[in-house]
Amino acid sequence: MTKLLFRRLGAIGLALTLTTPALAQTFADNTAYGGTSGEFLLLGAGARGTALGGAYAALATDVTALYYNPGGLAQLARPGAMVSTYDYVAGTRYSWLGAAFPLTGGARSVGFSAGTFGFSDQPEYTVDAPDGTGRTYSVAETFLAGTYSQNFSDRFSAGFTLKFITDKLGDTRAGAFAVDFGTSFHATVGARPIRAAFVLQNLGSQLKHDGSALDAGVTRAPPLGTPDVPQEPQPSRLRASGWDLPVLFRVSAALDLYNRGQNRVTVLGEFTQPNDTKPAAGGGLEVSSANIGNSGFSLAARASYTIQPDNNVDDINFGNLSSTASSGSFTKDGIAVGGGIAYGRGNLRLGFDYAWRDLGLLGGTNFLSFSVGW
C-alpha cells in the first residue's frame, strides 16, 4: 500500500514537472500592443463622461448613451442633442455630436451620432528632404452611427449601435463597419438607486487602406539566361494589411450614496478589457443638485481616476520627457475632473459641461460639451 502511494505521488510530481513549461507558455503575455487602428473610437462623448471615466456607462441615460451604452438610451426622458469638442494632443481635435428621441411613450428610443478626429495641412518631411518637400498631408478619421434601444421591463433595457467608419491617412483611405451592444440594469438597494451596465464596443470588420500613396514602380528582373538589359519600372500598387478595430468590453456599476430631493451623491466603478492592451479599472464620483431654489438651475461636480497598467512601466523615455513610475503605482495619468451647469424650464433644458483629463507625458486636455433637450 505504501509503495503504491509513493508511486502515485511520484507520478503526480513528474506530471507537474513536465507541464510547468507548458503552463508558463499558456499564460505568457500575448497582449497585442499597437495591434489596432481607429483608436479615435475610444475618445468618448460629452464632458460629463470624460470627467467620470468609462464608469459613466452605468449612469448614461441621456444623449451620450449613444456612445457609452446603447442600452441606457431607452431611459431617455426627452428628445435631446449634444455637441462636444476635445482639445487633444499635438494640435489634433476630436469632436462628437448626437441626437436622440424617445418613442412610443418611452418604451424605446432611437438616435444618431457622429465623430471626427484629425488634423490638416501638416508639412511633409522625408529622409531626402529633412526641411520639407513643400507638400502637406492631412488625417481625417470619422464615424457615423445609428442606435436603437428598448426597455424590456421596468428594470432592464438593451440596445445596439451600427457604425460606419472611414480612416483617411494622407492619400490613403480605409472603411469598416462595427456594432456596439449594451445592457442596463437599474434597481434599488434599500432606498438607494443602483445601476449596472455591460457594454461591448467596436466589434466589426478590419480597416484596410488603399490609395495613391501606395503606388510604386517595380522593376522586374530579366529571365534567367537572357542579357541583363535595363528595365523600365512598371506601375504597381502595394497591398496594405488589414487592422482590427479597438474592441472594448466594459462592466460598470453606479450607486447613489445619498439621494434626497434634488440632491444626489453617486459613486461609480468599472472594469474594462480591451483587445490591444492590458485590462484596466476605474472609479468616479458625482455630486449634483437640481433646480436649486426653484430657479431652474442645476450644478454638478465630478472626478474620476482610471488605473492604466500599460502606462505604469519603469523608465519610459521620449526625448527629454521621462517617467520612472513603477508598475502598478499611482500616476497622474488617468485623473479627470469637471463640472456642469444646466438650466431648465418646462420641457426645455440647456446644459454646459467641462472636463479636464491628465494624459501623463502628453499633458492635460480640455473637453467642452453643449446640450439641449426639449
FIPAKE-540981 format. One record per residue (C-alpha): residue number from 1; x negated, y, z negated; residue in one letter. Coordinates in steps of 0.5 Angstrom, whole numbers, plus 500, padded with zeros to 3 digits. Last residue first. Layout:
N
+------+-----+-----+-----+------+
| resi |  xx |  yy |  zz | resn |
+------+-----+-----+-----+------+
|  NUM |   X |   Y |   Z |    A |
...
+------+-----+-----+-----+------+
END
This chain:
374
+------+-----+-----+-----+------+
| resi |  xx |  yy |  zz | resn |
+------+-----+-----+-----+------+
|  374 | 574 | 639 | 551 |    W |
|  373 | 567 | 638 | 549 |    G |
|  372 | 560 | 642 | 551 |    V |
|  371 | 553 | 640 | 550 |    S |
|  370 | 546 | 644 | 550 |    F |
|  369 | 540 | 640 | 549 |    S |
|  368 | 533 | 642 | 547 |    L |
|  367 | 527 | 637 | 546 |    F |
|  366 | 520 | 640 | 544 |    N |
|  365 | 513 | 636 | 545 |    T |
|  364 | 507 | 635 | 540 |    G |
|  363 | 500 | 633 | 542 |    G |
|  362 | 498 | 628 | 546 |    L |
|  361 | 493 | 625 | 541 |    L |
|  360 | 499 | 624 | 537 |    G |
|  359 | 505 | 624 | 540 |    L |
|  358 | 509 | 629 | 535 |    D |
|  357 | 516 | 630 | 536 |    R |
|  356 | 520 | 636 | 536 |    W |
|  355 | 528 | 637 | 536 |    A |
|  354 | 533 | 642 | 538 |    Y |
|  353 | 540 | 641 | 538 |    D |
|  352 | 546 | 646 | 541 |    F |
|  351 | 553 | 645 | 541 |    G |
|  350 | 560 | 647 | 543 |    L |
|  349 | 567 | 644 | 542 |    R |
|  348 | 573 | 646 | 545 |    L |
|  347 | 579 | 642 | 543 |    N |
|  346 | 582 | 647 | 538 |    G |
|  345 | 576 | 651 | 536 |    R |
|  344 | 569 | 648 | 535 |    G |
|  343 | 562 | 651 | 534 |    Y |
|  342 | 556 | 647 | 533 |    A |
|  341 | 549 | 647 | 530 |    I |
|  340 | 543 | 642 | 531 |    G |
|  339 | 537 | 640 | 527 |    G |
|  338 | 530 | 637 | 529 |    G |
|  337 | 524 | 633 | 526 |    V |
|  336 | 520 | 627 | 529 |    A |
|  335 | 514 | 623 | 527 |    I |
|  334 | 512 | 618 | 531 |    G |
|  333 | 505 | 619 | 532 |    D |
|  332 | 503 | 623 | 525 |    K |
|  331 | 499 | 616 | 523 |    T |
|  330 | 500 | 611 | 517 |    F |
|  329 | 496 | 605 | 518 |    S |
|  328 | 498 | 599 | 521 |    G |
|  327 | 491 | 598 | 525 |    S |
|  326 | 486 | 603 | 522 |    S |
|  325 | 487 | 610 | 525 |    A |
|  324 | 480 | 613 | 527 |    T |
|  323 | 483 | 618 | 533 |    S |
|  322 | 479 | 621 | 538 |    S |
|  321 | 479 | 627 | 543 |    L |
|  320 | 473 | 630 | 546 |    N |
|  319 | 473 | 625 | 552 |    G |
|  318 | 479 | 620 | 550 |    F |
|  317 | 477 | 616 | 544 |    N |
|  316 | 481 | 611 | 540 |    I |
|  315 | 476 | 609 | 535 |    D |
|  314 | 481 | 603 | 531 |    D |
|  313 | 488 | 602 | 533 |    V |
|  312 | 494 | 605 | 531 |    N |
|  311 | 498 | 606 | 538 |    N |
|  310 | 500 | 599 | 539 |    D |
|  309 | 503 | 599 | 532 |    P |
|  308 | 508 | 604 | 533 |    Q |
|  307 | 512 | 605 | 527 |    I |
|  306 | 517 | 611 | 528 |    T |
|  305 | 519 | 616 | 523 |    Y |
|  304 | 525 | 620 | 523 |    S |
|  303 | 528 | 627 | 521 |    A |
|  302 | 535 | 631 | 522 |    R |
|  301 | 538 | 637 | 520 |    A |
|  300 | 545 | 638 | 521 |    A |
|  299 | 550 | 644 | 522 |    L |
|  298 | 557 | 645 | 523 |    S |
|  297 | 561 | 652 | 525 |    F |
|  296 | 569 | 652 | 526 |    G |
|  295 | 569 | 657 | 520 |    S |
|  294 | 573 | 653 | 515 |    N |
|  293 | 568 | 654 | 510 |    G |
|  292 | 563 | 650 | 514 |    I |
|  291 | 567 | 646 | 519 |    N |
|  290 | 562 | 640 | 519 |    A |
|  289 | 556 | 639 | 514 |    S |
|  288 | 550 | 634 | 516 |    S |
|  287 | 544 | 631 | 513 |    V |
|  286 | 541 | 626 | 518 |    E |
|  285 | 536 | 621 | 516 |    L |
|  284 | 531 | 616 | 520 |    G |
|  283 | 528 | 610 | 521 |    G |
|  282 | 523 | 606 | 525 |    G |
|  281 | 521 | 599 | 528 |    A |
|  280 | 516 | 597 | 533 |    A |
|  279 | 514 | 591 | 537 |    P |
|  278 | 508 | 591 | 541 |    K |
|  277 | 507 | 593 | 548 |    T |
|  276 | 510 | 592 | 555 |    D |
|  275 | 516 | 588 | 554 |    N |
|  274 | 519 | 592 | 549 |    P |
|  273 | 522 | 589 | 542 |    Q |
|  272 | 525 | 594 | 538 |    T |
|  271 | 527 | 594 | 531 |    F |
|  270 | 532 | 600 | 528 |    E |
|  269 | 534 | 604 | 522 |    G |
|  268 | 538 | 609 | 520 |    L |
|  267 | 540 | 613 | 514 |    V |
|  266 | 546 | 618 | 514 |    T |
|  265 | 548 | 624 | 509 |    V |
|  264 | 555 | 627 | 510 |    R |
|  263 | 559 | 633 | 508 |    N |
|  262 | 566 | 635 | 511 |    Q |
|  261 | 570 | 631 | 506 |    G |
|  260 | 565 | 627 | 502 |    R |
|  259 | 561 | 622 | 505 |    N |
|  258 | 554 | 620 | 502 |    Y |
|  257 | 550 | 614 | 503 |    L |
|  256 | 553 | 613 | 510 |    D |
|  255 | 550 | 607 | 513 |    L |
|  254 | 546 | 606 | 520 |    A |
|  253 | 544 | 600 | 524 |    A |
|  252 | 540 | 599 | 530 |    S |
|  251 | 537 | 592 | 534 |    V |
|  250 | 534 | 595 | 540 |    R |
|  249 | 531 | 591 | 546 |    F |
|  248 | 527 | 594 | 551 |    L |
|  247 | 525 | 593 | 559 |    V |
|  246 | 520 | 597 | 562 |    P |
|  245 | 521 | 596 | 569 |    L |
|  244 | 517 | 591 | 573 |    D |
|  243 | 512 | 593 | 578 |    W |
|  242 | 512 | 590 | 585 |    G |
|  241 | 505 | 589 | 589 |    S |
|  240 | 504 | 594 | 594 |    A |
|  239 | 502 | 592 | 602 |    R |
|  238 | 497 | 596 | 605 |    L |
|  237 | 499 | 599 | 612 |    R |
|  236 | 496 | 598 | 619 |    S |
|  235 | 493 | 602 | 625 |    P |
|  234 | 487 | 598 | 628 |    Q |
|  233 | 480 | 601 | 628 |    P |
|  232 | 476 | 601 | 634 |    E |
|  231 | 472 | 595 | 635 |    Q |
|  230 | 464 | 596 | 636 |    P |
|  229 | 462 | 590 | 640 |    V |
|  228 | 458 | 584 | 637 |    D |
|  227 | 458 | 579 | 643 |    P |
|  226 | 462 | 573 | 642 |    T |
|  225 | 460 | 566 | 639 |    G |
|  224 | 465 | 567 | 633 |    L |
|  223 | 471 | 572 | 634 |    P |
|  222 | 470 | 579 | 633 |    P |
|  221 | 471 | 582 | 626 |    A |
|  220 | 477 | 586 | 626 |    R |
|  219 | 477 | 593 | 624 |    T |
|  218 | 483 | 596 | 620 |    V |
|  217 | 485 | 603 | 619 |    G |
|  216 | 490 | 605 | 613 |    A |
|  215 | 497 | 607 | 612 |    D |
|  214 | 499 | 606 | 604 |    L |
|  213 | 500 | 614 | 603 |    A |
|  212 | 505 | 613 | 609 |    S |
|  211 | 510 | 610 | 605 |    G |
|  210 | 512 | 604 | 601 |    D |
|  209 | 512 | 602 | 593 |    H |
|  208 | 515 | 596 | 590 |    K |
|  207 | 519 | 598 | 583 |    L |
|  206 | 522 | 591 | 581 |    Q |
|  205 | 529 | 589 | 580 |    S |
|  204 | 533 | 589 | 573 |    G |
|  203 | 534 | 589 | 566 |    L |
|  202 | 533 | 597 | 564 |    N |
|  201 | 536 | 597 | 557 |    Q |
|  200 | 538 | 591 | 552 |    L |
|  199 | 542 | 594 | 546 |    V |
|  198 | 545 | 591 | 539 |    F |
|  197 | 548 | 596 | 535 |    A |
|  196 | 550 | 596 | 528 |    A |
|  195 | 555 | 601 | 524 |    R |
|  194 | 556 | 603 | 516 |    I |
|  193 | 562 | 607 | 513 |    P |
|  192 | 561 | 608 | 506 |    R |
|  191 | 568 | 607 | 502 |    A |
|  190 | 566 | 600 | 499 |    G |
|  189 | 561 | 598 | 505 |    V |
|  188 | 565 | 600 | 511 |    T |
|  187 | 566 | 597 | 519 |    A |
|  186 | 563 | 599 | 525 |    H |
|  185 | 560 | 594 | 530 |    F |
|  184 | 557 | 597 | 537 |    S |
|  183 | 555 | 593 | 543 |    T |
|  182 | 550 | 595 | 549 |    G |
|  181 | 548 | 592 | 556 |    F |
|  180 | 544 | 596 | 560 |    D |
|  179 | 543 | 595 | 568 |    V |
|  178 | 538 | 596 | 573 |    A |
|  177 | 537 | 597 | 580 |    F |
|  176 | 530 | 599 | 584 |    A |
|  175 | 527 | 604 | 589 |    G |
|  174 | 520 | 605 | 591 |    A |
|  173 | 517 | 611 | 594 |    R |
|  172 | 510 | 613 | 597 |    T |
|  171 | 507 | 620 | 599 |    D |
|  170 | 505 | 622 | 593 |    G |
|  169 | 509 | 618 | 588 |    L |
|  168 | 516 | 618 | 589 |    K |
|  167 | 520 | 613 | 584 |    D |
|  166 | 527 | 612 | 585 |    T |
|  165 | 532 | 608 | 580 |    I |
|  164 | 539 | 606 | 581 |    F |
|  163 | 543 | 605 | 574 |    K |
|  162 | 549 | 601 | 572 |    L |
|  161 | 551 | 602 | 565 |    T |
|  160 | 555 | 597 | 560 |    F |
|  159 | 559 | 597 | 555 |    G |
|  158 | 562 | 594 | 548 |    A |
|  157 | 566 | 595 | 542 |    S |
|  156 | 568 | 592 | 536 |    F |
|  155 | 571 | 595 | 529 |    R |
|  154 | 578 | 597 | 531 |    D |
|  153 | 578 | 591 | 536 |    S |
|  152 | 576 | 590 | 544 |    F |
|  151 | 574 | 597 | 545 |    N |
|  150 | 571 | 598 | 552 |    Q |
|  149 | 565 | 602 | 555 |    S |
|  148 | 564 | 603 | 563 |    Y |
|  147 | 557 | 607 | 565 |    T |
|  146 | 555 | 610 | 571 |    G |
|  145 | 548 | 611 | 573 |    A |
|  144 | 543 | 615 | 577 |    L |
|  143 | 535 | 615 | 576 |    F |
|  142 | 530 | 620 | 578 |    T |
|  141 | 522 | 620 | 578 |    E |
|  140 | 519 | 625 | 582 |    A |
|  139 | 511 | 626 | 583 |    V |
|  138 | 508 | 631 | 587 |    S |
|  137 | 502 | 632 | 591 |    Y |
|  136 | 497 | 638 | 594 |    T |
|  135 | 492 | 638 | 600 |    R |
|  134 | 487 | 643 | 600 |    G |
|  133 | 482 | 637 | 599 |    T |
|  132 | 480 | 639 | 592 |    G |
|  131 | 473 | 641 | 589 |    D |
|  130 | 471 | 634 | 588 |    P |
|  129 | 472 | 633 | 595 |    A |
|  128 | 469 | 626 | 597 |    D |
|  127 | 470 | 623 | 591 |    V |
|  126 | 477 | 626 | 591 |    T |
|  125 | 482 | 631 | 589 |    Y |
|  124 | 489 | 633 | 590 |    E |
|  123 | 492 | 640 | 588 |    P |
|  122 | 498 | 639 | 584 |    Q |
|  121 | 505 | 641 | 588 |    D |
|  120 | 510 | 638 | 583 |    S |
|  119 | 511 | 635 | 577 |    F |
|  118 | 515 | 629 | 574 |    G |
|  117 | 521 | 627 | 571 |    F |
|  116 | 529 | 626 | 572 |    T |
|  115 | 535 | 623 | 569 |    G |
|  114 | 542 | 622 | 571 |    A |
|  113 | 549 | 620 | 567 |    S |
|  112 | 556 | 618 | 569 |    F |
|  111 | 561 | 616 | 564 |    G |
|  110 | 567 | 612 | 563 |    V |
|  109 | 571 | 610 | 556 |    S |
|  108 | 576 | 605 | 554 |    R |
|  107 | 581 | 604 | 549 |    A |
|  106 | 581 | 612 | 547 |    G |
|  105 | 588 | 614 | 549 |    G |
|  104 | 588 | 610 | 556 |    T |
|  103 | 581 | 613 | 558 |    L |
|  102 | 576 | 617 | 554 |    P |
|  101 | 571 | 621 | 559 |    F |
|  100 | 564 | 622 | 559 |    A |
|   99 | 559 | 627 | 562 |    A |
|   98 | 551 | 626 | 563 |    G |
|   97 | 545 | 630 | 564 |    L |
|   96 | 537 | 629 | 563 |    W |
|   95 | 531 | 633 | 564 |    S |
|   94 | 524 | 631 | 563 |    Y |
|   93 | 518 | 636 | 564 |    R |
|   92 | 511 | 635 | 566 |    T |
|   91 | 505 | 640 | 565 |    G |
|   90 | 500 | 635 | 562 |    A |
|   89 | 505 | 633 | 556 |    V |
|   88 | 513 | 633 | 556 |    Y |
|   87 | 517 | 639 | 555 |    D |
|   86 | 524 | 635 | 555 |    Y |
|   85 | 530 | 638 | 557 |    T |
|   84 | 538 | 637 | 556 |    S |
|   83 | 544 | 637 | 559 |    V |
|   82 | 551 | 635 | 556 |    M |
|   81 | 558 | 634 | 558 |    A |
|   80 | 564 | 632 | 554 |    G |
|   79 | 571 | 629 | 554 |    P |
|   78 | 574 | 628 | 547 |    R |
|   77 | 573 | 623 | 541 |    A |
|   76 | 568 | 618 | 545 |    L |
|   75 | 569 | 611 | 541 |    Q |
|   74 | 568 | 607 | 547 |    A |
|   73 | 561 | 610 | 548 |    L |
|   72 | 558 | 606 | 543 |    G |
|   71 | 558 | 600 | 547 |    G |
|   70 | 554 | 604 | 552 |    P |
|   69 | 548 | 605 | 547 |    N |
|   68 | 543 | 610 | 547 |    Y |
|   67 | 543 | 613 | 554 |    Y |
|   66 | 551 | 614 | 556 |    L |
|   65 | 551 | 614 | 548 |    A |
|   64 | 549 | 621 | 549 |    T |
|   63 | 556 | 623 | 551 |    V |
|   62 | 558 | 622 | 544 |    D |
|   61 | 559 | 615 | 540 |    T |
|   60 | 551 | 614 | 538 |    A |
|   59 | 550 | 612 | 531 |    L |
|   58 | 547 | 605 | 532 |    A |
|   57 | 543 | 607 | 538 |    A |
|   56 | 540 | 613 | 533 |    Y |
|   55 | 535 | 608 | 531 |    A |
|   54 | 531 | 610 | 537 |    G |
|   53 | 528 | 616 | 534 |    G |
|   52 | 533 | 621 | 530 |    L |
|   51 | 530 | 627 | 532 |    A |
|   50 | 530 | 625 | 539 |    T |
|   49 | 537 | 622 | 539 |    G |
|   48 | 539 | 629 | 537 |    R |
|   47 | 535 | 633 | 542 |    A |
|   46 | 539 | 629 | 548 |    G |
|   45 | 537 | 623 | 552 |    A |
|   44 | 531 | 619 | 551 |    G |
|   43 | 524 | 618 | 554 |    L |
|   42 | 525 | 611 | 555 |    L |
|   41 | 527 | 611 | 563 |    L |
|   40 | 521 | 615 | 564 |    F |
|   39 | 516 | 609 | 564 |    E |
|   38 | 518 | 607 | 571 |    G |
|   37 | 513 | 602 | 572 |    S |
|   36 | 511 | 596 | 567 |    T |
|   35 | 505 | 592 | 566 |    G |
|   34 | 501 | 597 | 562 |    G |
|   33 | 500 | 593 | 556 |    Y |
|   32 | 503 | 586 | 558 |    A |
|   31 | 502 | 583 | 551 |    T |
|   30 | 499 | 576 | 551 |    N |
|   29 | 497 | 576 | 544 |    D |
|   28 | 495 | 568 | 543 |    A |
|   27 | 500 | 564 | 539 |    F |
|   26 | 500 | 558 | 544 |    T |
|   25 | 492 | 558 | 544 |    Q |
|   24 | 492 | 558 | 537 |    A |
|   23 | 497 | 553 | 537 |    L |
|   22 | 493 | 549 | 542 |    A |
|   21 | 486 | 550 | 538 |    P |
|   20 | 490 | 547 | 532 |    T |
|   19 | 493 | 541 | 535 |    T |
|   18 | 487 | 536 | 535 |    L |
|   17 | 485 | 538 | 527 |    T |
|   16 | 493 | 537 | 525 |    L |
|   15 | 493 | 531 | 529 |    A |
|   14 | 487 | 528 | 525 |    L |
|   13 | 490 | 530 | 519 |    G |
|   12 | 496 | 527 | 520 |    I |
|   11 | 493 | 520 | 522 |    A |
|   10 | 488 | 521 | 516 |    G |
|    9 | 494 | 521 | 511 |    L |
|    8 | 497 | 515 | 515 |    R |
|    7 | 491 | 511 | 514 |    R |
|    6 | 491 | 513 | 507 |    F |
|    5 | 498 | 511 | 505 |    L |
|    4 | 497 | 504 | 509 |    L |
|    3 | 490 | 503 | 504 |    K |
|    2 | 494 | 505 | 498 |    T |
|    1 | 500 | 500 | 500 |    M |
+------+-----+-----+-----+------+
END
